[in-house]
């Protein structure tokens, strides 16, 4: 299933996005996310990375005004939590699907809540879109984003 199917089928008010190969950093991760989110429409969690051997390498999200250009300082989809009735992903994108949604959320709701607690662990591996797509495919999405938002 795609991300949008998950969002539309969710039963609760807050949807916690997770890629199939990522996992929660600790047993209280969801509680910390809900607490930090409060009544805001979207949140990005700090995350840890797992390189196949070691868990660590924390990534603390920060906002930047060039996000739509692919300068993703927020993190992967697994760092995202959002209210169910906010926005859906643009399924035509593969590589910049996360930054496109982040930018649209920003345009409507302002910047996200940035949660300092490491809520998720993101696995680094060769099966990620960044490693699977050709440079031409990435450039095409980059140009689409510039055309749409610049």
N, CA, C and O atoms as a GROMACS GRO file, in nm:
protein
  600
    1UNK      N    1   0.083  -0.120   0.000
    1UNK     CA    2   0.000   0.000   0.000
    1UNK      C    3   0.087   0.125   0.000
    1UNK      O    4   0.201   0.123   0.046
    2UNK      N    5   0.033   0.233  -0.051
    2UNK     CA    6   0.108   0.357  -0.049
    2UNK      C    7   0.076   0.437   0.076
    2UNK      O    8  -0.014   0.403   0.153
    3UNK      N    9   0.153   0.543   0.095
    3UNK     CA   10   0.136   0.627   0.215
    3UNK      C   11  -0.005   0.684   0.227
    3UNK      O   12  -0.059   0.691   0.337
    4UNK      N   13  -0.065   0.724   0.116
    4UNK     CA   14  -0.198   0.786   0.122
    4UNK      C   15  -0.305   0.688   0.168
    4UNK      O   16  -0.399   0.727   0.238
    5UNK      N   17  -0.292   0.562   0.130
    5UNK     CA   18  -0.388   0.461   0.176
    5UNK      C   19  -0.378   0.447   0.328
    5UNK      O   20  -0.480   0.434   0.396
    6UNK      N   21  -0.258   0.451   0.379
    6UNK     CA   22  -0.239   0.442   0.524
    6UNK      C   23  -0.305   0.561   0.593
    6UNK      O   24  -0.374   0.544   0.694
    7UNK      N   25  -0.284   0.680   0.540
    7UNK     CA   26  -0.341   0.801   0.602
    7UNK      C   27  -0.493   0.797   0.599
    7UNK      O   28  -0.558   0.825   0.700
    8UNK      N   29  -0.551   0.762   0.485
    8UNK     CA   30  -0.698   0.766   0.474
    8UNK      C   31  -0.765   0.654   0.553
    8UNK      O   32  -0.881   0.669   0.593
    9UNK      N   33  -0.696   0.543   0.576
    9UNK     CA   34  -0.754   0.432   0.654
    9UNK      C   35  -0.730   0.444   0.804
    9UNK      O   36  -0.788   0.370   0.883
   10UNK      N   37  -0.646   0.536   0.844
   10UNK     CA   38  -0.614   0.550   0.987
   10UNK      C   39  -0.740   0.579   1.067
   10UNK      O   40  -0.829   0.651   1.021
   11UNK      N   41  -0.746   0.523   1.185
   11UNK     CA   42  -0.863   0.541   1.272
   11UNK      C   43  -0.849   0.660   1.365
   11UNK      O   44  -0.949   0.723   1.399
   12UNK      N   45  -0.729   0.692   1.406
   12UNK     CA   46  -0.708   0.798   1.504
   12UNK      C   47  -0.692   0.935   1.440
   12UNK      O   48  -0.697   0.949   1.318
   13UNK      N   49  -0.672   1.034   1.523
   13UNK     CA   50  -0.655   1.173   1.479
   13UNK      C   51  -0.513   1.198   1.428
   13UNK      O   52  -0.494   1.276   1.334
   14UNK      N   53  -0.415   1.134   1.490
   14UNK     CA   54  -0.275   1.153   1.451
   14UNK      C   55  -0.227   1.030   1.376
   14UNK      O   56  -0.248   0.917   1.421
   15UNK      N   57  -0.163   1.053   1.262
   15UNK     CA   58  -0.108   0.944   1.183
   15UNK      C   59   0.044   0.949   1.198
   15UNK      O   60   0.106   1.051   1.166
   16UNK      N   61   0.104   0.841   1.245
   16UNK     CA   62   0.249   0.830   1.257
   16UNK      C   63   0.299   0.752   1.137
   16UNK      O   64   0.274   0.632   1.126
   17UNK      N   65   0.369   0.819   1.048
   17UNK     CA   66   0.421   0.754   0.928
   17UNK      C   67   0.546   0.673   0.963
   17UNK      O   68   0.629   0.717   1.043
   18UNK      N   69   0.559   0.556   0.903
   18UNK     CA   70   0.678   0.473   0.921
   18UNK      C   71   0.702   0.395   0.793
   18UNK      O   72   0.611   0.332   0.739
   19UNK      N   73   0.826   0.400   0.745
   19UNK     CA   74   0.865   0.312   0.635
   19UNK      C   75   0.873   0.171   0.691
   19UNK      O   76   0.895   0.153   0.811
   20UNK      N   77   0.856   0.071   0.605
   20UNK     CA   78   0.847  -0.067   0.651
   20UNK      C   79   0.974  -0.119   0.718
   20UNK      O   80   0.969  -0.217   0.792
   21UNK      N   81   1.088  -0.056   0.692
   21UNK     CA   82   1.212  -0.106   0.748
   21UNK      C   83   1.265  -0.023   0.864
   21UNK      O   84   1.375  -0.050   0.914
   22UNK      N   85   1.190   0.076   0.908
   22UNK     CA   86   1.230   0.160   1.021
   22UNK      C   87   1.153   0.115   1.146
   22UNK      O   88   1.057   0.038   1.136
   23UNK      N   89   1.194   0.164   1.262
   23UNK     CA   90   1.129   0.120   1.385
   23UNK      C   91   1.139   0.229   1.492
   23UNK      O   92   1.218   0.322   1.480
   24UNK      N   93   1.057   0.215   1.597
   24UNK     CA   94   1.057   0.313   1.705
   24UNK      C   95   1.186   0.303   1.785
   24UNK      O   96   1.240   0.195   1.807
   25UNK      N   97   1.235   0.419   1.829
   25UNK     CA   98   1.362   0.427   1.900
   25UNK      C   99   1.352   0.374   2.044
   25UNK      O  100   1.452   0.330   2.101
   26UNK      N  101   1.232   0.380   2.101
   26UNK     CA  102   1.214   0.333   2.239
   26UNK      C  103   1.066   0.310   2.265
   26UNK      O  104   0.981   0.346   2.182
   27UNK      N  105   1.034   0.250   2.377
   27UNK     CA  106   0.898   0.212   2.410
   27UNK      C  107   0.801   0.326   2.433
   27UNK      O  108   0.680   0.305   2.430
   28UNK      N  109   0.852   0.446   2.456
   28UNK     CA  110   0.765   0.561   2.482
   28UNK      C  111   0.764   0.659   2.365
   28UNK      O  112   0.722   0.774   2.381
   29UNK      N  113   0.808   0.616   2.249
   29UNK     CA  114   0.821   0.705   2.134
   29UNK      C  115   0.688   0.770   2.095
   29UNK      O  116   0.681   0.892   2.075
   30UNK      N  117   0.583   0.691   2.084
   30UNK     CA  118   0.453   0.747   2.045
   30UNK      C  119   0.402   0.846   2.150
   30UNK      O  120   0.348   0.951   2.115
   31UNK      N  121   0.418   0.813   2.275
   31UNK     CA  122   0.375   0.902   2.383
   31UNK      C  123   0.447   1.036   2.374
   31UNK      O  124   0.386   1.141   2.388
   32UNK      N  125   0.578   1.032   2.349
   32UNK     CA  126   0.657   1.155   2.338
   32UNK      C  127   0.614   1.238   2.216
   32UNK      O  128   0.610   1.360   2.223
   33UNK      N  129   0.583   1.171   2.107
   33UNK     CA  130   0.539   1.240   1.986
   33UNK      C  131   0.406   1.310   2.010
   33UNK      O  132   0.391   1.428   1.978
   34UNK      N  133   0.310   1.239   2.066
   34UNK     CA  134   0.178   1.298   2.093
   34UNK      C  135   0.191   1.416   2.189
   34UNK      O  136   0.128   1.520   2.169
   35UNK      N  137   0.271   1.400   2.292
   35UNK     CA  138   0.293   1.506   2.390
   35UNK      C  139   0.355   1.630   2.324
   35UNK      O  140   0.310   1.742   2.347
   36UNK      N  141   0.457   1.609   2.242
   36UNK     CA  142   0.525   1.721   2.175
   36UNK      C  143   0.436   1.787   2.070
   36UNK      O  144   0.444   1.908   2.050
   37UNK      N  145   0.353   1.709   2.004
   37UNK     CA  146   0.269   1.761   1.898
   37UNK      C  147   0.159   1.852   1.950
   37UNK      O  148   0.124   1.951   1.886
   38UNK      N  149   0.106   1.820   2.067
   38UNK     CA  150  -0.003   1.901   2.121
   38UNK      C  151  -0.118   1.909   2.023
   38UNK      O  152  -0.166   1.807   1.974
   39UNK      N  153  -0.163   2.031   1.993
   39UNK     CA  154  -0.274   2.048   1.899
   39UNK      C  155  -0.227   2.093   1.761
   39UNK      O  156  -0.309   2.135   1.679
   40UNK      N  157  -0.099   2.086   1.736
   40UNK     CA  158  -0.041   2.130   1.608
   40UNK      C  159  -0.071   2.028   1.497
   40UNK      O  160  -0.097   1.911   1.526
   41UNK      N  161  -0.067   2.071   1.371
   41UNK     CA  162  -0.103   1.981   1.261
   41UNK      C  163   0.004   1.882   1.217
   41UNK      O  164  -0.028   1.778   1.160
   42UNK      N  165   0.134   1.915   1.244
   42UNK     CA  166   0.237   1.820   1.201
   42UNK      C  167   0.363   1.834   1.284
   42UNK      O  168   0.393   1.939   1.340
   43UNK      N  169   0.436   1.722   1.289
   43UNK     CA  170   0.555   1.713   1.373
   43UNK      C  171   0.661   1.630   1.300
   43UNK      O  172   0.630   1.535   1.228
   44UNK      N  173   0.786   1.670   1.320
   44UNK     CA  174   0.899   1.593   1.270
   44UNK      C  175   0.985   1.554   1.391
   44UNK      O  176   1.024   1.640   1.470
   45UNK      N  177   1.014   1.426   1.404
   45UNK     CA  178   1.093   1.374   1.515
   45UNK      C  179   1.241   1.370   1.481
   45UNK      O  180   1.280   1.350   1.366
   46UNK      N  181   1.322   1.391   1.582
   46UNK     CA  182   1.463   1.356   1.571
   46UNK      C  183   1.468   1.206   1.545
   46UNK      O  184   1.382   1.132   1.592
   47UNK      N  185   1.569   1.162   1.471
   47UNK     CA  186   1.580   1.019   1.447
   47UNK      C  187   1.723   0.973   1.465
   47UNK      O  188   1.818   1.051   1.457
   48UNK      N  189   1.736   0.845   1.490
   48UNK     CA  190   1.865   0.778   1.492
   48UNK      C  191   1.876   0.699   1.362
   48UNK      O  192   1.775   0.670   1.298
   49UNK      N  193   1.996   0.664   1.325
   49UNK     CA  194   2.016   0.582   1.206
   49UNK      C  195   2.077   0.448   1.246
   49UNK      O  196   2.147   0.438   1.347
   50UNK      N  197   2.047   0.349   1.167
   50UNK     CA  198   2.105   0.217   1.186
   50UNK      C  199   2.173   0.178   1.056
   50UNK      O  200   2.108   0.170   0.952
   51UNK      N  201   2.302   0.156   1.060
   51UNK     CA  202   2.380   0.127   0.939
   51UNK      C  203   2.399  -0.022   0.914
   51UNK      O  204   2.480  -0.061   0.830
   52UNK      N  205   2.327  -0.105   0.986
   52UNK     CA  206   2.341  -0.249   0.972
   52UNK      C  207   2.423  -0.311   1.084
   52UNK      O  208   2.417  -0.431   1.108
   53UNK      N  209   2.499  -0.226   1.151
   53UNK     CA  210   2.582  -0.274   1.262
   53UNK      C  211   2.561  -0.193   1.388
   53UNK      O  212   2.554  -0.249   1.498
   54UNK      N  213   2.552  -0.063   1.373
   54UNK     CA  214   2.545   0.026   1.488
   54UNK      C  215   2.427   0.121   1.477
   54UNK      O  216   2.399   0.175   1.369
   55UNK      N  217   2.359   0.141   1.589
   55UNK     CA  218   2.248   0.237   1.596
   55UNK      C  219   2.302   0.364   1.659
   55UNK      O  220   2.368   0.359   1.762
   56UNK      N  221   2.274   0.475   1.599
   56UNK     CA  222   2.322   0.603   1.650
   56UNK      C  223   2.309   0.710   1.545
   56UNK      O  224   2.205   0.722   1.481
   57UNK      N  225   2.414   0.787   1.527
   57UNK     CA  226   2.416   0.892   1.425
   57UNK      C  227   2.289   0.978   1.429
   57UNK      O  228   2.216   0.982   1.330
   58UNK      N  229   2.261   1.045   1.539
   58UNK     CA  230   2.135   1.120   1.550
   58UNK      C  231   2.123   1.230   1.445
   58UNK      O  232   2.220   1.300   1.414
   59UNK      N  233   2.003   1.243   1.393
   59UNK     CA  234   1.972   1.353   1.302
   59UNK      C  235   1.866   1.439   1.370
   59UNK      O  236   1.752   1.395   1.388
   60UNK      N  237   1.903   1.560   1.407
   60UNK     CA  238   1.810   1.654   1.469
   60UNK      C  239   1.752   1.740   1.358
   60UNK      O  240   1.826   1.811   1.290
   61UNK      N  241   1.620   1.736   1.339
   61UNK     CA  242   1.561   1.812   1.229
   61UNK      C  243   1.568   1.961   1.251
   61UNK      O  244   1.562   2.010   1.364
   62UNK      N  245   1.583   2.034   1.141
   62UNK     CA  246   1.575   2.178   1.146
   62UNK      C  247   1.510   2.228   1.018
   62UNK      O  248   1.527   2.169   0.912
   63UNK      N  249   1.437   2.336   1.031
   63UNK     CA  250   1.367   2.393   0.916
   63UNK      C  251   1.464   2.472   0.831
   63UNK      O  252   1.558   2.532   0.883
   64UNK      N  253   1.442   2.474   0.700
   64UNK     CA  254   1.512   2.564   0.610
   64UNK      C  255   1.418   2.603   0.497
   64UNK      O  256   1.330   2.526   0.459
   65UNK      N  257   1.438   2.721   0.444
   65UNK     CA  258   1.348   2.774   0.341
   65UNK      C  259   1.378   2.722   0.200
   65UNK      O  260   1.316   2.766   0.103
   66UNK      N  261   1.471   2.630   0.188
   66UNK     CA  262   1.502   2.571   0.059
   66UNK      C  263   1.471   2.421   0.057
   66UNK      O  264   1.526   2.346  -0.022
   67UNK      N  265   1.383   2.382   0.145
   67UNK     CA  266   1.345   2.242   0.155
   67UNK      C  267   1.296   2.188   0.021
   67UNK      O  268   1.333   2.077  -0.019
   68UNK      N  269   1.213   2.265  -0.048
   68UNK     CA  270   1.156   2.219  -0.174
   68UNK      C  271   1.262   2.197  -0.282
   68UNK      O  272   1.234   2.132  -0.383
   69UNK      N  273   1.382   2.248  -0.261
   69UNK     CA  274   1.492   2.226  -0.355
   69UNK      C  275   1.567   2.097  -0.324
   69UNK      O  276   1.671   2.069  -0.384
   70UNK      N  277   1.514   2.019  -0.233
   70UNK     CA  278   1.576   1.892  -0.200
   70UNK      C  279   1.671   1.901  -0.082
   70UNK      O  280   1.737   1.802  -0.048
   71UNK      N  281   1.680   2.015  -0.019
   71UNK     CA  282   1.766   2.031   0.098
   71UNK      C  283   1.689   1.984   0.221
   71UNK      O  284   1.642   2.064   0.302
   72UNK      N  285   1.677   1.854   0.232
   72UNK     CA  286   1.593   1.794   0.336
   72UNK      C  287   1.666   1.789   0.469
   72UNK      O  288   1.740   1.694   0.498
   73UNK      N  289   1.646   1.891   0.548
   73UNK     CA  290   1.704   1.896   0.683
   73UNK      C  291   1.604   1.845   0.787
   73UNK      O  292   1.632   1.848   0.907
   74UNK      N  293   1.488   1.799   0.742
   74UNK     CA  294   1.388   1.746   0.835
   74UNK      C  295   1.405   1.596   0.857
   74UNK      O  296   1.402   1.550   0.970
   75UNK      N  297   1.423   1.521   0.751
   75UNK     CA  298   1.440   1.377   0.764
   75UNK      C  299   1.341   1.300   0.679
   75UNK      O  300   1.263   1.358   0.604
   76UNK      N  301   1.346   1.170   0.692
   76UNK     CA  302   1.265   1.082   0.609
   76UNK      C  303   1.119   1.082   0.651
   76UNK      O  304   1.081   1.142   0.752
   77UNK      N  305   1.038   1.016   0.572
   77UNK     CA  306   0.894   1.003   0.600
   77UNK      C  307   0.871   0.944   0.739
   77UNK      O  308   0.772   0.978   0.804
   78UNK      N  309   0.960   0.857   0.784
   78UNK     CA  310   0.943   0.794   0.916
   78UNK      C  311   0.952   0.893   1.031
   78UNK      O  312   0.916   0.860   1.144
   79UNK      N  313   1.001   1.012   1.005
   79UNK     CA  314   1.010   1.116   1.109
   79UNK      C  315   0.880   1.196   1.121
   79UNK      O  316   0.865   1.277   1.212
   80UNK      N  317   0.787   1.174   1.030
   80UNK     CA  318   0.665   1.254   1.021
   80UNK      C  319   0.549   1.197   1.101
   80UNK      O  320   0.522   1.077   1.100
   81UNK      N  321   0.480   1.287   1.172
   81UNK     CA  322   0.350   1.259   1.232
   81UNK      C  323   0.260   1.374   1.190
   81UNK      O  324   0.304   1.489   1.191
   82UNK      N  325   0.135   1.345   1.153
   82UNK     CA  326   0.046   1.451   1.110
   82UNK      C  327  -0.098   1.419   1.146
   82UNK      O  328  -0.134   1.303   1.167
   83UNK      N  329  -0.178   1.522   1.152
   83UNK     CA  330  -0.322   1.503   1.174
   83UNK      C  331  -0.380   1.435   1.052
   83UNK      O  332  -0.337   1.462   0.939
   84UNK      N  333  -0.475   1.350   1.072
   84UNK     CA  334  -0.531   1.270   0.965
   84UNK      C  335  -0.586   1.355   0.850
   84UNK      O  336  -0.567   1.318   0.734
   85UNK      N  337  -0.650   1.463   0.877
   85UNK     CA  338  -0.716   1.541   0.771
   85UNK      C  339  -0.636   1.662   0.727
   85UNK      O  340  -0.693   1.768   0.701
   86UNK      N  341  -0.504   1.648   0.717
   86UNK     CA  342  -0.423   1.759   0.668
   86UNK      C  343  -0.404   1.745   0.518
   86UNK      O  344  -0.486   1.794   0.441
   87UNK      N  345  -0.299   1.680   0.475
   87UNK     CA  346  -0.269   1.664   0.332
   87UNK      C  347  -0.225   1.521   0.303
   87UNK      O  348  -0.190   1.445   0.393
   88UNK      N  349  -0.228   1.487   0.175
   88UNK     CA  350  -0.180   1.358   0.130
   88UNK      C  351  -0.051   1.375   0.049
   88UNK      O  352  -0.019   1.486   0.005
   89UNK      N  353   0.021   1.267   0.030
   89UNK     CA  354   0.144   1.267  -0.048
   89UNK      C  355   0.113   1.277  -0.197
   89UNK      O  356   0.005   1.238  -0.242
   90UNK      N  357   0.206   1.330  -0.273
   90UNK     CA  358   0.198   1.330  -0.419
   90UNK      C  359   0.262   1.199  -0.465
   90UNK      O  360   0.384   1.187  -0.470
   91UNK      N  361   0.178   1.101  -0.498
   91UNK     CA  362   0.227   0.967  -0.534
   91UNK      C  363   0.299   0.962  -0.668
   91UNK      O  364   0.354   0.857  -0.704
   92UNK      N  365   0.301   1.072  -0.741
   92UNK     CA  366   0.375   1.074  -0.867
   92UNK      C  367   0.525   1.088  -0.841
   92UNK      O  368   0.607   1.061  -0.930
   93UNK      N  369   0.561   1.128  -0.720
   93UNK     CA  370   0.702   1.144  -0.684
   93UNK      C  371   0.754   1.019  -0.615
   93UNK      O  372   0.679   0.948  -0.549
   94UNK      N  373   0.883   0.994  -0.631
   94UNK     CA  374   0.948   0.881  -0.563
   94UNK      C  375   1.055   0.931  -0.467
   94UNK      O  376   1.060   0.890  -0.351
   95UNK      N  377   1.140   1.018  -0.516
   95UNK     CA  378   1.256   1.064  -0.439
   95UNK      C  379   1.223   1.182  -0.350
   95UNK      O  380   1.267   1.188  -0.235
   96UNK      N  381   1.146   1.277  -0.401
   96UNK     CA  382   1.116   1.399  -0.326
   96UNK      C  383   0.974   1.398  -0.270
   96UNK      O  384   0.916   1.504  -0.244
   97UNK      N  385   0.919   1.281  -0.252
   97UNK     CA  386   0.783   1.268  -0.201
   97UNK      C  387   0.769   1.328  -0.062
   97UNK      O  388   0.666   1.388  -0.029
   98UNK      N  389   0.873   1.314   0.020
   98UNK     CA  390   0.866   1.367   0.156
   98UNK      C  391   0.878   1.520   0.156
   98UNK      O  392   0.798   1.588   0.219
   99UNK      N  393   0.978   1.574   0.085
   99UNK     CA  394   0.995   1.720   0.089
   99UNK      C  395   0.880   1.793   0.021
   99UNK      O  396   0.848   1.906   0.059
  100UNK      N  397   0.818   1.731  -0.078
  100UNK     CA  398   0.700   1.793  -0.139
  100UNK      C  399   0.587   1.806  -0.037
  100UNK      O  400   0.526   1.912  -0.026
  101UNK      N  401   0.560   1.700   0.036
  101UNK     CA  402   0.455   1.707   0.138
  101UNK      C  403   0.493   1.805   0.248
  101UNK      O  404   0.409   1.884   0.291
  102UNK      N  405   0.618   1.801   0.294
  102UNK     CA  406   0.662   1.894   0.397
  102UNK      C  407   0.643   2.039   0.353
  102UNK      O  408   0.598   2.123   0.430
  103UNK      N  409   0.677   2.067   0.228
  103UNK     CA  410   0.666   2.204   0.179
  103UNK      C  411   0.519   2.248   0.171
  103UNK      O  412   0.486   2.361   0.207
  104UNK      N  413   0.432   2.159   0.126
  104UNK     CA  414   0.289   2.193   0.119
  104UNK      C  415   0.230   2.210   0.259
  104UNK      O  416   0.150   2.300   0.282
  105UNK      N  417   0.270   2.124   0.351
  105UNK     CA  418   0.225   2.141   0.490
  105UNK      C  419   0.269   2.276   0.544
  105UNK      O  420   0.193   2.345   0.611
  106UNK      N  421   0.392   2.311   0.517
  106UNK     CA  422   0.446   2.441   0.561
  106UNK      C  423   0.367   2.558   0.503
  106UNK      O  424   0.336   2.653   0.574
  107UNK      N  425   0.335   2.549   0.376
  107UNK     CA  426   0.262   2.658   0.311
  107UNK      C  427   0.125   2.681   0.375
  107UNK      O  428   0.078   2.794   0.381
  108UNK      N  429   0.063   2.576   0.421
  108UNK     CA  430  -0.071   2.588   0.481
  108UNK      C  431  -0.065   2.610   0.632
  108UNK      O  432  -0.138   2.694   0.685
  109UNK      N  433   0.019   2.535   0.700
  109UNK     CA  434   0.017   2.532   0.847
  109UNK      C  435   0.138   2.596   0.914
  109UNK      O  436   0.141   2.610   1.036
  110UNK      N  437   0.237   2.636   0.837
  110UNK     CA  438   0.359   2.687   0.896
  110UNK      C  439   0.455   2.575   0.928
  110UNK      O  440   0.428   2.459   0.896
  111UNK      N  441   0.567   2.607   0.991
  111UNK     CA  442   0.669   2.504   1.017
  111UNK      C  443   0.619   2.398   1.115
  111UNK      O  444   0.526   2.422   1.193
  112UNK      N  445   0.681   2.280   1.111
  112UNK     CA  446   0.638   2.172   1.199
  112UNK      C  447   0.687   2.192   1.341
  112UNK      O  448   0.778   2.271   1.366
  113UNK      N  449   0.626   2.120   1.432
  113UNK     CA  450   0.683   2.104   1.565
  113UNK      C  451   0.806   2.015   1.543
  113UNK      O  452   0.798   1.912   1.475
  114UNK      N  453   0.918   2.053   1.600
  114UNK     CA  454   1.039   1.972   1.590
  114UNK      C  455   1.062   1.904   1.725
  114UNK      O  456   1.089   1.970   1.825
  115UNK      N  457   1.049   1.775   1.726
  115UNK     CA  458   1.058   1.696   1.849
  115UNK      C  459   1.202   1.651   1.872
  115UNK      O  460   1.259   1.578   1.790
  116UNK      N  461   1.260   1.695   1.983
  116UNK     CA  462   1.400   1.662   2.013
  116UNK      C  463   1.418   1.516   2.052
  116UNK      O  464   1.528   1.461   2.038
  117UNK      N  465   1.314   1.452   2.101
  117UNK     CA  466   1.324   1.312   2.141
  117UNK      C  467   1.340   1.224   2.017
  117UNK      O  468   1.262   1.238   1.923
  118UNK      N  469   1.438   1.134   2.015
  118UNK     CA  470   1.454   1.047   1.898
  118UNK      C  471   1.342   0.944   1.894
  118UNK      O  472   1.345   0.844   1.965
  119UNK      N  473   1.244   0.969   1.810
  119UNK     CA  474   1.126   0.883   1.804
  119UNK      C  475   1.143   0.759   1.719
  119UNK      O  476   1.081   0.656   1.747
  120UNK      N  477   1.226   0.768   1.617
  120UNK     CA  478   1.240   0.656   1.524
  120UNK      C  479   1.387   0.627   1.494
  120UNK      O  480   1.475   0.711   1.512
  121UNK      N  481   1.408   0.505   1.446
  121UNK     CA  482   1.538   0.466   1.394
  121UNK      C  483   1.518   0.438   1.246
  121UNK      O  484   1.435   0.356   1.207
  122UNK      N  485   1.595   0.508   1.164
  122UNK     CA  486   1.588   0.495   1.019
  122UNK      C  487   1.704   0.408   0.974
  122UNK      O  488   1.820   0.435   1.006
  123UNK      N  489   1.672   0.304   0.900
  123UNK     CA  490   1.777   0.212   0.852
  123UNK      C  491   1.839   0.265   0.724
  123UNK      O  492   1.769   0.302   0.630
  124UNK      N  493   1.971   0.269   0.723
  124UNK     CA  494   2.045   0.303   0.600
  124UNK      C  495   2.070   0.174   0.525
  124UNK      O  496   2.118   0.076   0.583
  125UNK      N  497   2.038   0.172   0.396
  125UNK     CA  498   2.067   0.054   0.316
  125UNK      C  499   2.060   0.089   0.168
  125UNK      O  500   2.011   0.196   0.131
  126UNK      N  501   2.107   0.002   0.086
  126UNK     CA  502   2.115   0.026  -0.058
  126UNK      C  503   1.978   0.018  -0.126
  126UNK      O  504   1.967   0.054  -0.243
  127UNK      N  505   1.875  -0.028  -0.057
  127UNK     CA  506   1.742  -0.038  -0.115
  127UNK      C  507   1.660   0.090  -0.106
  127UNK      O  508   1.544   0.092  -0.145
  128UNK      N  509   1.719   0.198  -0.053
  128UNK     CA  510   1.646   0.325  -0.041
  128UNK      C  511   1.638   0.394  -0.177
  128UNK      O  512   1.723   0.375  -0.264
  129UNK      N  513   1.532   0.475  -0.194
  129UNK     CA  514   1.510   0.544  -0.321
  129UNK      C  515   1.633   0.622  -0.366
  129UNK      O  516   1.666   0.623  -0.485
  130UNK      N  517   1.700   0.687  -0.273
  130UNK     CA  518   1.819   0.764  -0.307
  130UNK      C  519   1.922   0.678  -0.380
  130UNK      O  520   1.992   0.727  -0.469
  131UNK      N  521   1.929   0.552  -0.344
  131UNK     CA  522   2.025   0.462  -0.407
  131UNK      C  523   1.970   0.389  -0.528
  131UNK      O  524   2.047   0.340  -0.611
  132UNK      N  525   1.838   0.381  -0.541
  132UNK     CA  526   1.777   0.305  -0.651
  132UNK      C  527   1.752   0.389  -0.775
  132UNK      O  528   1.759   0.338  -0.887
  133UNK      N  529   1.721   0.515  -0.757
  133UNK     CA  530   1.686   0.600  -0.871
  133UNK      C  531   1.811   0.649  -0.943
  133UNK      O  532   1.917   0.668  -0.882
  134UNK      N  533   1.797   0.668  -1.073
  134UNK     CA  534   1.909   0.722  -1.150
  134UNK      C  535   1.921   0.872  -1.124
  134UNK      O  536   1.828   0.935  -1.074
  135UNK      N  537   2.034   0.926  -1.159
  135UNK     CA  538   2.054   1.071  -1.146
  135UNK      C  539   1.956   1.146  -1.234
  135UNK      O  540   1.913   1.256  -1.197
  136UNK      N  541   1.920   1.091  -1.349
  136UNK     CA  542   1.823   1.154  -1.438
  136UNK      C  543   1.684   1.160  -1.373
  136UNK      O  544   1.615   1.261  -1.383
  137UNK      N  545   1.645   1.052  -1.307
  137UNK     CA  546   1.515   1.051  -1.238
  137UNK      C  547   1.514   1.154  -1.125
  137UNK      O  548   1.414   1.224  -1.106
  138UNK      N  549   1.623   1.162  -1.051
  138UNK     CA  550   1.632   1.260  -0.943
  138UNK      C  551   1.627   1.402  -0.998
  138UNK      O  552   1.560   1.488  -0.941
  139UNK      N  553   1.697   1.426  -1.105
  139UNK     CA  554   1.699   1.559  -1.166
  139UNK      C  555   1.559   1.598  -1.216
  139UNK      O  556   1.520   1.714  -1.204
  140UNK      N  557   1.486   1.504  -1.271
  140UNK     CA  558   1.350   1.530  -1.320
  140UNK      C  559   1.261   1.575  -1.203
  140UNK      O  560   1.187   1.673  -1.216
  141UNK      N  561   1.268   1.505  -1.090
  141UNK     CA  562   1.188   1.545  -0.975
  141UNK      C  563   1.234   1.679  -0.920
  141UNK      O  564   1.151   1.760  -0.878
  142UNK      N  565   1.363   1.703  -0.918
  142UNK     CA  566   1.415   1.831  -0.873
  142UNK      C  567   1.360   1.944  -0.960
  142UNK      O  568   1.316   2.046  -0.907
  143UNK      N  569   1.361   1.927  -1.088
  143UNK     CA  570   1.309   2.030  -1.180
  143UNK      C  571   1.159   2.049  -1.162
  143UNK      O  572   1.110   2.162  -1.170
  144UNK      N  573   1.085   1.942  -1.138
  144UNK     CA  574   0.941   1.954  -1.111
  144UNK      C  575   0.916   2.038  -0.986
  144UNK      O  576   0.826   2.123  -0.983
  145UNK      N  577   0.995   2.014  -0.883
  145UNK     CA  578   0.979   2.090  -0.758
  145UNK      C  579   1.012   2.238  -0.779
  145UNK      O  580   0.942   2.325  -0.728
  146UNK      N  581   1.118   2.266  -0.853
  146UNK     CA  582   1.152   2.406  -0.880
  146UNK      C  583   1.041   2.474  -0.959
  146UNK      O  584   1.003   2.587  -0.929
  147UNK      N  585   0.989   2.406  -1.058
  147UNK     CA  586   0.881   2.463  -1.140
  147UNK      C  587   0.757   2.491  -1.056
  147UNK      O  588   0.689   2.592  -1.074
  148UNK      N  589   0.727   2.400  -0.965
  148UNK     CA  590   0.607   2.411  -0.883
  148UNK      C  591   0.620   2.516  -0.772
  148UNK      O  592   0.522   2.585  -0.741
  149UNK      N  593   0.738   2.528  -0.712
  149UNK     CA  594   0.749   2.610  -0.591
  149UNK      C  595   0.841   2.732  -0.599
  149UNK      O  596   0.832   2.821  -0.514
  150UNK      N  597   0.929   2.737  -0.696
  150UNK     CA  598   1.024   2.849  -0.702
  150UNK      C  599   0.960   2.976  -0.757
  150UNK      O  600   1.027   3.079  -0.768
   0.00000   0.00000   0.00000
